[in-house]
Amino acid sequence: MSSPPPIQSEALARLRVQIDSLDAQLLSLLNQRARVAEEVGDLKREEGTPFSAPIAWRRSSRRYRPPTQGRC
């Protein structure tokens, strides 16, 4: 026989619901970004623009490296 599942508090359940909602939002945003990136690739292909853009990559990587917040 298996043991009953542990009881969780309402506060913990609410936090888990928040995390699930944030996960869904992140996945949606990542999918939107992927679609736009595909459009960028299509346009670059049509225009003959190089796919590699080191300057844009450096600018993006600096912009998206904020200081860590929290305990992670």
Summary of the structure (lengths in Angstrom):
residues: 72
radius of gyration: 20.7
end to end distance: 37.6
largest distance: 65.5
contacts: 104
relative contact order: 0.05
helix: 67%
strand: 0%
